[in-house]
């Protein structure tokens, strides 16, 4: 198992669709046991952190996200992440 950071970049003009479907998006993400933390960023995107076996597992999970299915996400990057310092290491179980 490892940690993976996901960066969402939203499609221009998708605000109304995202507003309408945000409850379903958050409910879906909240139901994923592998999700450790997520939220919007100040530049209008989003960041999610998962604990999973591989980036492919995370991608398959996110393919079912209502925002992805509604084509509101223009870009999605998934990167492995190895945190090495900071006060969040203990709460993350590292």
N, C-alpha and C positions, 0 to 999 in steps of 0.2 A: 504494500500500500504506500502511496505517496500523496503529496499535496499538489494540486493543480489550480492555477489561477486562470480565470476566464475573463476576458475583456470583451464587452459588447459595445459596438458602435451602432447607434440607431439610424435608420433611414430618414432622410429629410422628409418632412411632411407627414410623419407617422405619429405625431403627438396625439391626435384625437383617437386613433385606434389604440394606442398604448394606454391612454387614460381610460378608455372603455373596458379594456381587457386586463388592466393591471391587477384587479382582484384574482382573476384566474391564474395569471402569471405568478403572483406571489403565493397563491395556494399550491400551485404545482411545485414551485421551488421548495416551499415549506414542507412538502410531503417527502422530500428526498433526504433519506438518512445520511447520505454522504456529503450533503451541503454543510459547510462549517460557518460561513458568513457570506452575506451578499448585500448589495445596495447600490444606489445610483451614485454617480460621480459628478463633480462640479462642472465638468465639461459636457454634460448631457449624455454620457454613456453609462455603463454599469460594470461592476466588478463582482465576481463570484469566486469563492474558494471551496474546492471539493477535496475530499480524501477518497481516493479511488485507486484501482489497480493500474489504470492506464488512461492516457488522453482519449483513446478511442471509446472507453467506457463512458467518460464524461461527455464526449460528443454525442454518443447515442442517447444518453439521458437528455441532453439539451435539445436534441432534435424534436423532442416531444413538448418542449416549452411552448405555451400558447404564443408568445411573442415571435418565436422562430417560425411556427406554423403559419402565422399571419403575415409573415414577410416584413416585419417591422425592424428586423436586425439586418443592417447592411454589412457589418463585419463581426466576426467572432474569432478570437484567438484563444488557444488553450496552450498554456505553458506549464511544464513541471516547475516546482518551486521547492527550494530547500532553505527554510528560514534558519539562520544561525545565531541571531542575537535579538534581544528585546524582551520586554516583560510579558509578551503574549505567548512565549514559548511554553511556559507551564500550563496555561489554560488550554493550549492546543495539544497538550500531551506530548510535547517534544523535549 
